[in-house]
Amino acid sequence: MYGIVNKAIEELVTVHFGADKWEAILQRSGIDIDYFISSEPYDDAITFKLAQAVSEETGMTLSAVLIAFGEWWVLKTTKDKYGGLMEAGGNNLKEFLINLPLFHNRIMLIYPKLTPPEFRISDITENSINLHYFSKREGLQDFLRGLLQGLGIMYQTPVKINLIQTRNEGGSHEIFNIIW
């Protein structure tokens, strides 16, 4: 993952728990990096070690950490750094979700070494959509749940998110049913 991801985790922790807690998380994780460069790729293991260390240091479950980070990513990181891209995604939650499969194509122009997930949509109704999530990375379903919750907050649209298929139970990919 790119350094921007790890920097965003640092920002989330620092804002909510303070700089001392971030230092404790770095120490617990065993990661010996003083500063993450946003535009540089880092091994995924670093991000997962950071998330696990946040869980251990804060007493939050790993699931809660990933969900909180997903919301932070939408409401803070992408809104601050890529506001124009976010605004171009749609005028409401439904439009954004319909346009989501094309979103990472734009991001890849900024981060050419990105290994993004793939999204497909199906079963579109007036107040729901199924989002199919394909990723080479496992264990990020809760992060995606946080992203979706963050989008609901961003568009001032309460959402209910149901995971209706998962690789953990033999599916080829995850499918989230999003209702608003």
Z-matrix of the N, CA and C atoms (Angstrom, degrees):
N
C 1 1.442
C 2 1.524 1 108.52
N 3 1.294 2 114.02 1 154.69
C 4 1.455 3 118.81 2 179.55
C 5 1.528 4 111.03 3 -73.87
N 6 1.321 5 114.79 4 156.59
C 7 1.452 6 121.73 5 -179.31
C 8 1.517 7 113.66 6 -57.95
N 9 1.324 8 116.99 7 -27.89
C 10 1.460 9 119.91 8 179.54
C 11 1.524 10 111.28 9 -58.21
N 12 1.334 11 116.93 10 -32.12
C 13 1.465 12 121.23 11 178.79
C 14 1.528 13 109.80 12 -66.74
N 15 1.328 14 116.01 13 -48.86
C 16 1.465 15 119.83 14 -179.62
C 17 1.531 16 111.62 15 -66.60
N 18 1.325 17 117.08 16 -35.79
C 19 1.467 18 120.51 17 176.40
C 20 1.527 19 110.33 18 -64.14
N 21 1.320 20 116.56 19 -37.13
C 22 1.459 21 120.02 20 179.64
C 23 1.531 22 110.62 21 -67.33
N 24 1.325 23 116.84 22 -37.81
C 25 1.470 24 119.41 23 175.59
C 26 1.521 25 109.19 24 -61.89
N 27 1.326 26 116.67 25 -44.22
C 28 1.468 27 121.02 26 178.04
C 29 1.523 28 110.94 27 -58.76
N 30 1.330 29 117.61 28 -44.75
C 31 1.460 30 121.40 29 -179.73
C 32 1.525 31 111.02 30 -63.26
N 33 1.321 32 116.91 31 -43.63
C 34 1.463 33 121.03 32 179.13
C 35 1.525 34 110.57 33 -59.22
N 36 1.318 35 116.18 34 -48.29
C 37 1.467 36 120.49 35 -179.22
C 38 1.528 37 110.84 36 -64.53
N 39 1.311 38 116.73 37 -46.07
C 40 1.468 39 120.66 38 -177.15
C 41 1.525 40 111.30 39 -62.49
N 42 1.317 41 117.36 40 -42.84
C 43 1.467 42 121.06 41 -179.66
C 44 1.529 43 110.97 42 -65.25
N 45 1.335 44 116.84 43 -42.53
C 46 1.466 45 119.89 44 -173.76
C 47 1.527 46 114.77 45 -90.93
N 48 1.337 47 117.17 46 -26.26
C 49 1.463 48 119.46 47 -173.91
C 50 1.534 49 113.97 48 -127.20
N 51 1.332 50 117.78 49 -12.71
C 52 1.456 51 121.14 50 177.72
C 53 1.518 52 113.71 51 99.13
N 54 1.332 53 114.89 52 161.46
C 55 1.468 54 122.34 53 -177.24
C 56 1.524 55 111.89 54 -65.57
N 57 1.331 56 117.51 55 -34.43
C 58 1.467 57 119.89 56 179.09
C 59 1.523 58 111.26 57 -63.10
N 60 1.335 59 115.95 58 -38.56
C 61 1.471 60 119.56 59 179.25
C 62 1.526 61 109.72 60 -66.58
N 63 1.328 62 117.27 61 -37.60
C 64 1.468 63 119.82 62 177.55
C 65 1.522 64 110.09 63 -61.73
N 66 1.303 65 116.75 64 -43.46
C 67 1.472 66 120.24 65 178.97
C 68 1.528 67 110.71 66 -61.63
N 69 1.321 68 117.15 67 -40.23
C 70 1.473 69 120.88 68 177.40
C 71 1.523 70 110.85 69 -64.68
N 72 1.320 71 116.48 70 -37.58
C 73 1.471 72 121.39 71 178.70
C 74 1.523 73 110.05 72 -66.29
N 75 1.318 74 117.30 73 -44.68
C 76 1.463 75 119.97 74 177.25
C 77 1.529 76 110.71 75 -59.30
N 78 1.312 77 115.88 76 -44.87
C 79 1.465 78 119.66 77 -179.66
C 80 1.529 79 110.63 78 -63.30
N 81 1.319 80 117.42 79 -45.84
C 82 1.465 81 121.37 80 -179.14
C 83 1.534 82 111.28 81 -62.90
N 84 1.327 83 116.02 82 -37.04
C 85 1.465 84 120.23 83 -177.17
C 86 1.529 85 112.66 84 -71.85
N 87 1.326 86 116.50 85 -21.41
C 88 1.463 87 120.06 86 -177.60
C 89 1.518 88 113.10 87 78.35
N 90 1.307 89 117.14 88 10.20
C 91 1.460 90 121.70 89 -179.50
C 92 1.522 91 108.70 90 -86.27
N 93 1.316 92 115.97 91 125.10
C 94 1.454 93 121.70 92 -176.60
C 95 1.528 94 110.11 93 -106.24
N 96 1.330 95 115.08 94 59.60
C 97 1.464 96 121.05 95 178.55
C 98 1.521 97 106.26 96 -126.55
N 99 1.325 98 116.31 97 121.50
C 100 1.463 99 120.32 98 -177.62
C 101 1.523 100 112.85 99 -79.54
N 102 1.344 101 116.04 100 -30.29
C 103 1.458 102 119.35 101 -173.65
C 104 1.522 103 108.47 102 -149.36
N 105 1.329 104 116.64 103 128.80
C 106 1.459 105 121.51 104 177.14
C 107 1.521 106 109.44 105 -91.67
N 108 1.307 107 116.59 106 131.41
C 109 1.461 108 122.19 107 177.49
C 110 1.521 109 107.49 108 -91.28
N 111 1.316 110 116.68 109 121.00
C 112 1.470 111 122.31 110 -173.05
C 113 1.513 112 113.64 111 -52.71
N 114 1.329 113 117.05 112 -42.59
C 115 1.459 114 120.98 113 -172.60
C 116 1.531 115 114.14 114 -89.38
N 117 1.326 116 117.17 115 5.20
C 118 1.465 117 120.69 116 -179.85
C 119 1.529 118 110.81 117 -102.03
N 120 1.334 119 116.99 118 137.96
C 121 1.469 120 118.68 119 175.41
C 122 1.531 121 111.02 120 -78.02
N 123 1.343 122 115.45 121 144.09
C 124 1.459 123 123.27 122 176.58
C 125 1.524 124 107.96 123 -127.72
N 126 1.307 125 115.87 124 155.88
C 127 1.450 126 120.90 125 177.99
C 128 1.530 127 109.64 126 -60.02
N 129 1.331 128 116.79 127 138.35
C 130 1.468 129 121.28 128 178.93
C 131 1.522 130 111.87 129 -57.10
N 132 1.328 131 117.06 130 -31.00
C 133 1.461 132 121.13 131 -178.11
C 134 1.528 133 111.28 132 -58.50
N 135 1.323 134 117.17 133 -31.44
C 136 1.466 135 120.71 134 178.88
C 137 1.525 136 109.93 135 -63.70
N 138 1.307 137 116.32 136 -46.60
C 139 1.465 138 120.57 137 -179.48
C 140 1.521 139 110.88 138 -63.26
N 141 1.317 140 117.00 139 -42.41
C 142 1.461 141 120.04 140 179.60
C 143 1.530 142 111.11 141 -66.91
N 144 1.338 143 117.86 142 -37.59
C 145 1.472 144 120.27 143 176.51
C 146 1.523 145 110.40 144 -64.52
N 147 1.320 146 116.78 145 -40.13
C 148 1.466 147 119.76 146 177.66
C 149 1.526 148 111.11 147 -62.66
N 150 1.320 149 116.87 148 -45.77
C 151 1.470 150 120.33 149 -179.80
C 152 1.525 151 110.52 150 -61.20
N 153 1.320 152 116.82 151 -43.14
C 154 1.466 153 120.40 152 179.19
C 155 1.524 154 110.76 153 -64.06
N 156 1.323 155 116.87 154 -41.79
C 157 1.466 156 120.76 155 179.29
C 158 1.528 157 111.19 156 -66.06
N 159 1.328 158 117.50 157 -37.18
C 160 1.469 159 120.41 158 175.49
C 161 1.525 160 108.99 159 -60.69
N 162 1.317 161 116.64 160 -44.56
C 163 1.458 162 121.15 161 178.74
C 164 1.523 163 111.12 162 -57.99
N 165 1.319 164 116.10 163 -48.97
C 166 1.464 165 120.61 164 -177.44
C 167 1.529 166 112.32 165 -66.99
N 168 1.316 167 117.36 166 -39.14
C 169 1.465 168 120.97 167 -176.90
C 170 1.530 169 113.24 168 -76.55
N 171 1.326 170 117.09 169 -28.26
C 172 1.465 171 120.14 170 -176.68
C 173 1.517 172 112.90 171 -100.99
N 174 1.331 173 117.21 172 -15.02
C 175 1.458 174 120.27 173 -176.58
C 176 1.524 175 113.08 174 81.05
N 177 1.329 176 116.59 175 4.73
C 178 1.466 177 120.40 176 176.03
C 179 1.525 178 108.37 177 -80.41
N 180 1.325 179 116.65 178 152.11
C 181 1.455 180 118.77 179 172.77
C 182 1.523 181 108.14 180 -69.78
N 183 1.319 182 116.80 181 157.73
C 184 1.458 183 120.41 182 176.76
C 185 1.529 184 109.77 183 -59.92
N 186 1.320 185 116.37 184 -38.96
C 187 1.464 186 120.80 185 177.35
C 188 1.525 187 110.85 186 -58.24
N 189 1.331 188 117.06 187 -46.83
C 190 1.474 189 121.07 188 -179.82
C 191 1.526 190 111.35 189 -64.14
N 192 1.333 191 116.77 190 -37.25
C 193 1.471 192 120.85 191 177.53
C 194 1.524 193 109.99 192 -62.44
N 195 1.328 194 117.27 193 -47.49
C 196 1.465 195 121.03 194 -177.93
C 197 1.530 196 111.50 195 -65.93
N 198 1.324 197 117.12 196 -38.88
C 199 1.467 198 120.04 197 177.48
C 200 1.531 199 110.05 198 -64.93
N 201 1.332 200 117.01 199 -46.60
C 202 1.470 201 120.86 200 179.03
C 203 1.526 202 110.52 201 -60.67
N 204 1.324 203 116.35 202 -40.23
C 205 1.453 204 119.21 203 179.41
C 206 1.524 205 111.08 204 -66.97
N 207 1.326 206 117.91 205 -38.58
C 208 1.467 207 120.71 206 177.51
C 209 1.521 208 111.45 207 -60.50
N 210 1.332 209 115.94 208 -44.93
C 211 1.465 210 119.27 209 177.82
C 212 1.530 211 110.69 210 -62.68
N 213 1.335 212 116.61 211 -44.84
C 214 1.468 213 121.64 212 179.11
C 215 1.523 214 110.11 213 -58.82
N 216 1.323 215 115.91 214 -42.87
C 217 1.462 216 121.12 215 -177.60
C 218 1.526 217 110.15 216 -57.56
N 219 1.333 218 117.22 217 -45.24
C 220 1.468 219 121.00 218 -179.21
C 221 1.524 220 111.04 219 -73.38
N 222 1.318 221 116.79 220 -49.97
C 223 1.463 222 120.54 221 -169.99
C 224 1.519 223 114.01 222 -78.44
N 225 1.306 224 116.81 223 -22.95
C 226 1.468 225 119.75 224 -177.21
C 227 1.530 226 111.81 225 -118.84
N 228 1.329 227 116.69 226 -62.80
C 229 1.467 228 119.89 227 -171.55
C 230 1.525 229 112.24 228 -62.39
N 231 1.326 230 117.65 229 -58.40
C 232 1.464 231 118.86 230 -175.57
C 233 1.523 232 111.70 231 -70.97
N 234 1.317 233 116.88 232 -34.77
C 235 1.461 234 119.27 233 179.76
C 236 1.525 235 110.52 234 -64.97
N 237 1.341 236 117.02 235 -41.35
C 238 1.465 237 120.94 236 -179.78
C 239 1.527 238 112.27 237 -73.64
N 240 1.324 239 117.15 238 -42.60
C 241 1.464 240 120.70 239 -171.98
C 242 1.528 241 113.99 240 -94.35
N 243 1.321 242 117.08 241 -26.14
C 244 1.462 243 120.64 242 -175.95
C 245 1.526 244 110.90 243 -135.02
N 246 1.325 245 116.21 244 42.26
C 247 1.455 246 120.94 245 -177.41
C 248 1.517 247 113.76 246 -53.92
N 249 1.325 248 115.92 247 -42.44
C 250 1.464 249 119.95 248 -179.59
C 251 1.509 250 112.37 249 -62.42
N 252 1.323 251 117.12 250 -41.58
C 253 1.463 252 120.68 251 177.71
C 254 1.522 253 111.00 252 -64.77
N 255 1.329 254 116.04 253 -40.88
C 256 1.459 255 119.64 254 179.67
C 257 1.529 256 110.44 255 -64.58
N 258 1.320 257 116.78 256 -43.91
C 259 1.465 258 120.71 257 179.97
C 260 1.523 259 111.47 258 -64.87
N 261 1.318 260 116.83 259 -34.09
C 262 1.463 261 120.54 260 179.20
C 263 1.526 262 112.32 261 -70.80
N 264 1.332 263 116.34 262 -13.31
C 265 1.462 264 120.65 263 -178.06
C 266 1.512 265 114.31 264 -69.86
N 267 1.320 266 117.37 265 -23.05
C 268 1.462 267 119.51 266 179.80
C 269 1.511 268 111.85 267 153.41
N 270 1.326 269 114.75 268 163.97
C 271 1.460 270 121.31 269 -178.64
C 272 1.525 271 112.87 270 -88.94
N 273 1.326 272 116.18 271 -10.58
C 274 1.460 273 120.50 272 179.62
C 275 1.531 274 108.44 273 -153.33
N 276 1.324 275 115.87 274 173.75
C 277 1.456 276 120.75 275 -176.56
C 278 1.525 277 111.81 276 -58.64
N 279 1.299 278 117.30 277 -45.30
C 280 1.469 279 120.86 278 -178.28
C 281 1.522 280 110.61 279 -59.70
N 282 1.325 281 117.79 280 -47.26
C 283 1.467 282 120.66 281 179.15
C 284 1.518 283 111.29 282 -61.69
N 285 1.338 284 116.50 283 -42.17
C 286 1.461 285 119.36 284 -179.68
C 287 1.529 286 110.24 285 -61.49
N 288 1.318 287 117.19 286 -45.15
C 289 1.470 288 120.52 287 -179.25
C 290 1.525 289 111.19 288 -64.47
N 291 1.312 290 117.17 289 -38.95
C 292 1.470 291 120.37 290 177.90
C 293 1.525 292 110.26 291 -64.40
N 294 1.326 293 117.21 292 -36.14
C 295 1.465 294 121.86 293 -179.68
C 296 1.532 295 113.55 294 -84.49
N 297 1.318 296 117.69 295 -10.02
C 298 1.459 297 121.51 296 -175.08
C 299 1.531 298 114.21 297 -55.00
N 300 1.339 299 119.72 298 -38.38
C 301 1.467 300 117.48 299 179.15
C 302 1.528 301 114.55 300 -56.90
N 303 1.328 302 117.67 301 -24.70
C 304 1.469 303 121.32 302 -179.71
C 305 1.526 304 113.03 303 -92.43
N 306 1.324 305 116.95 304 -12.53
C 307 1.463 306 122.03 305 -172.28
C 308 1.530 307 112.68 306 -59.96
N 309 1.328 308 117.37 307 -46.67
C 310 1.459 309 119.27 308 -177.13
C 311 1.526 310 112.88 309 -69.87
N 312 1.320 311 117.99 310 -20.20
C 313 1.468 312 119.58 311 174.10
C 314 1.526 313 109.64 312 -61.24
N 315 1.336 314 116.61 313 -39.60
C 316 1.467 315 120.66 314 178.58
C 317 1.526 316 110.77 315 -70.40
N 318 1.328 317 116.51 316 -39.66
C 319 1.464 318 121.52 317 -179.27
C 320 1.528 319 110.58 318 -64.61
N 321 1.334 320 116.68 319 -34.07
C 322 1.470 321 120.31 320 -178.97
C 323 1.530 322 111.71 321 -65.88
N 324 1.322 323 117.54 322 -19.69
C 325 1.465 324 120.01 323 174.51
C 326 1.522 325 110.35 324 -68.93
N 327 1.338 326 116.40 325 -31.22
C 328 1.462 327 121.73 326 179.63
C 329 1.532 328 110.39 327 -84.84
N 330 1.335 329 116.16 328 -40.89
C 331 1.475 330 122.83 329 -176.09
C 332 1.536 331 108.87 330 -121.22
N 333 1.327 332 117.81 331 83.03
C 334 1.466 333 120.62 332 -173.11
C 335 1.527 334 115.07 333 -64.72
N 336 1.332 335 119.12 334 -20.29
C 337 1.465 336 120.95 335 179.47
C 338 1.524 337 112.11 336 -93.85
N 339 1.311 338 116.14 337 10.71
C 340 1.456 339 122.01 338 -178.39
C 341 1.526 340 110.67 339 -65.18
N 342 1.318 341 115.84 340 138.68
C 343 1.461 342 122.16 341 170.87
C 344 1.527 343 105.90 342 -111.55
N 345 1.329 344 116.78 343 83.97
C 346 1.456 345 119.09 344 -172.67
C 347 1.525 346 111.91 345 -81.74
N 348 1.327 347 115.43 346 159.69
C 349 1.461 348 118.18 347 170.69
C 350 1.529 349 108.35 348 -73.40
N 351 1.304 350 114.57 349 167.92
C 352 1.464 351 120.44 350 174.99
C 353 1.521 352 107.31 351 -113.63
N 354 1.318 353 115.73 352 139.48
C 355 1.456 354 121.07 353 178.02
C 356 1.517 355 109.41 354 -121.08
N 357 1.309 356 115.29 355 141.74
C 358 1.466 357 122.35 356 170.71
C 359 1.517 358 106.39 357 -132.77
N 360 1.295 359 115.76 358 154.63
C 361 1.449 360 119.91 359 178.87
C 362 1.519 361 109.63 360 -121.53
N 363 1.325 362 115.07 361 152.81
C 364 1.463 363 120.53 362 177.04
C 365 1.524 364 108.42 363 -154.79
N 366 1.297 365 115.57 364 171.02
C 367 1.464 366 122.88 365 173.74
C 368 1.527 367 112.07 366 51.16
N 369 1.326 368 115.41 367 51.03
C 370 1.465 369 120.92 368 -179.66
C 371 1.532 370 108.92 369 -77.56
N 372 1.339 371 115.70 370 126.31
C 373 1.459 372 121.26 371 173.18
C 374 1.528 373 107.64 372 -124.90
N 375 1.310 374 116.10 373 -176.38
C 376 1.469 375 120.60 374 179.77
C 377 1.533 376 111.84 375 -61.95
N 378 1.346 377 116.43 376 -33.94
C 379 1.463 378 118.44 377 -175.75
C 380 1.529 379 113.69 378 -131.30
N 381 1.329 380 116.73 379 24.51
C 382 1.472 381 118.30 380 176.28
C 383 1.527 382 110.48 381 -160.18
N 384 1.325 383 113.62 382 164.45
C 385 1.460 384 120.51 383 178.86
C 386 1.524 385 107.03 384 -157.77
N 387 1.314 386 116.47 385 149.01
C 388 1.464 387 120.62 386 171.16
C 389 1.517 388 107.98 387 -101.47
N 390 1.335 389 115.35 388 128.31
C 391 1.451 390 121.93 389 179.23
C 392 1.522 391 108.20 390 -110.25
N 393 1.328 392 115.65 391 119.18
C 394 1.465 393 122.40 392 178.45
C 395 1.527 394 107.72 393 -94.44
N 396 1.319 395 115.03 394 128.23
C 397 1.464 396 122.11 395 -173.99
C 398 1.530 397 109.15 396 -118.64
N 399 1.331 398 115.30 397 116.52
C 400 1.462 399 122.19 398 178.68
C 401 1.530 400 107.46 399 -115.85
N 402 1.320 401 116.78 400 124.38
C 403 1.451 402 119.83 401 -179.62
C 404 1.518 403 110.60 402 -147.16
N 405 1.317 404 115.22 403 145.22
C 406 1.467 405 120.04 404 173.70
C 407 1.522 406 110.23 405 -74.09
N 408 1.332 407 116.08 406 -20.78
C 409 1.467 408 121.49 407 -179.69
C 410 1.523 409 109.11 408 -89.94
N 411 1.305 410 115.99 409 133.61
C 412 1.454 411 119.79 410 176.12
C 413 1.519 412 109.60 411 -101.50
N 414 1.325 413 115.46 412 157.41
C 415 1.452 414 120.39 413 174.61
C 416 1.512 415 115.31 414 87.98
N 417 1.327 416 117.41 415 13.61
C 418 1.471 417 118.98 416 -177.92
C 419 1.528 418 113.32 417 -110.64
N 420 1.336 419 116.89 418 15.76
C 421 1.465 420 119.48 419 179.76
C 422 1.530 421 111.35 420 -59.56
N 423 1.334 422 116.72 421 -39.80
C 424 1.466 423 119.04 422 -179.65
C 425 1.526 424 111.63 423 -69.88
N 426 1.317 425 117.24 424 -32.67
C 427 1.461 426 120.29 425 174.34
C 428 1.529 427 109.25 426 -62.46
N 429 1.337 428 116.74 427 -44.75
C 430 1.464 429 120.04 428 178.26
C 431 1.528 430 110.34 429 -63.56
N 432 1.324 431 117.56 430 -39.37
C 433 1.472 432 120.53 431 176.44
C 434 1.538 433 109.18 432 -57.93
N 435 1.325 434 117.16 433 -43.52
C 436 1.458 435 120.81 434 177.61
C 437 1.521 436 112.37 435 -63.45
N 438 1.333 437 116.44 436 -40.45
C 439 1.467 438 119.86 437 176.28
C 440 1.529 439 110.60 438 -59.09
N 441 1.324 440 115.94 439 -45.31
C 442 1.463 441 120.52 440 -178.79
C 443 1.532 442 110.96 441 -65.42
N 444 1.330 443 116.71 442 -40.84
C 445 1.465 444 120.05 443 176.30
C 446 1.529 445 109.78 444 -63.27
N 447 1.326 446 116.94 445 -41.03
C 448 1.458 447 121.21 446 177.72
C 449 1.513 448 112.19 447 -61.60
N 450 1.323 449 116.62 448 -40.22
C 451 1.472 450 119.92 449 177.40
C 452 1.526 451 110.68 450 -64.34
N 453 1.335 452 116.19 451 -39.57
C 454 1.463 453 119.39 452 176.51
C 455 1.522 454 111.10 453 -59.79
N 456 1.329 455 116.64 454 -43.05
C 457 1.466 456 121.18 455 178.30
C 458 1.529 457 109.85 456 -65.44
N 459 1.320 458 116.55 457 -45.21
C 460 1.465 459 121.21 458 -178.69
C 461 1.534 460 111.09 459 -57.90
N 462 1.338 461 116.02 460 -41.61
C 463 1.463 462 120.59 461 -178.80
C 464 1.529 463 112.29 462 -92.51
N 465 1.328 464 116.57 463 9.79
C 466 1.465 465 122.02 464 179.48
C 467 1.528 466 110.92 465 50.71
N 468 1.346 467 113.86 466 46.79
C 469 1.452 468 121.83 467 -178.30
C 470 1.526 469 108.61 468 -130.18
N 471 1.328 470 117.76 469 107.48
C 472 1.464 471 119.04 470 177.68
C 473 1.533 472 110.51 471 -59.30
N 474 1.327 473 116.01 472 134.66
C 475 1.465 474 120.08 473 -178.08
C 476 1.526 475 110.79 474 -124.13
N 477 1.309 476 114.30 475 150.03
C 478 1.457 477 122.46 476 169.80
C 479 1.522 478 104.95 477 -118.47
N 480 1.318 479 116.19 478 128.13
C 481 1.464 480 121.20 479 -174.18
C 482 1.525 481 109.00 480 -119.59
N 483 1.316 482 115.73 481 120.76
C 484 1.462 483 121.23 482 178.44
C 485 1.526 484 109.17 483 -116.76
N 486 1.319 485 116.61 484 128.24
C 487 1.464 486 121.39 485 174.11
C 488 1.524 487 106.02 486 -86.09
N 489 1.333 488 116.49 487 109.98
C 490 1.469 489 119.53 488 -174.30
C 491 1.528 490 113.31 489 -102.99
N 492 1.328 491 117.18 490 -11.23
C 493 1.468 492 121.22 491 173.82
C 494 1.518 493 107.86 492 -151.03
N 495 1.332 494 116.93 493 141.13
C 496 1.451 495 120.47 494 179.67
C 497 1.522 496 110.91 495 -145.96
N 498 1.318 497 114.97 496 151.10
C 499 1.465 498 120.49 497 174.96
C 500 1.523 499 110.66 498 -64.82
N 501 1.331 500 116.80 499 -27.50
C 502 1.463 501 120.53 500 178.88
C 503 1.523 502 112.14 501 -61.73
N 504 1.322 503 116.35 502 -22.24
C 505 1.465 504 121.24 503 -179.49
C 506 1.522 505 111.71 504 -115.52
N 507 1.331 506 116.60 505 24.42
C 508 1.456 507 120.73 506 173.88
C 509 1.510 508 117.12 507 96.08
N 510 1.320 509 118.29 508 -2.29
C 511 1.462 510 120.09 509 178.06
C 512 1.525 511 110.88 510 -73.34
N 513 1.325 512 116.06 511 161.58
C 514 1.466 513 120.17 512 179.12
C 515 1.529 514 111.74 513 -80.16
N 516 1.334 515 116.06 514 -17.83
C 517 1.460 516 122.63 515 -179.31
C 518 1.527 517 107.96 516 -164.23
N 519 1.332 518 115.66 517 175.75
C 520 1.461 519 119.65 518 177.86
C 521 1.530 520 109.90 519 -92.32
N 522 1.314 521 114.55 520 145.53
C 523 1.470 522 120.81 521 172.45
C 524 1.525 523 107.32 522 -128.26
N 525 1.322 524 114.74 523 124.15
C 526 1.454 525 121.83 524 176.55
C 527 1.520 526 108.68 525 -107.85
N 528 1.307 527 116.77 526 130.52
C 529 1.449 528 122.03 527 171.75
C 530 1.529 529 106.15 528 -96.46
N 531 1.318 530 116.53 529 119.38
C 532 1.463 531 122.53 530 -177.25
C 533 1.522 532 107.90 531 -111.19
N 534 1.323 533 115.56 532 122.93
C 535 1.454 534 121.93 533 -178.41
C 536 1.529 535 107.74 534 -118.70
N 537 1.337 536 116.38 535 136.36
C 538 1.461 537 120.36 536 176.97
C 539 1.515 538 109.83 537 -131.74
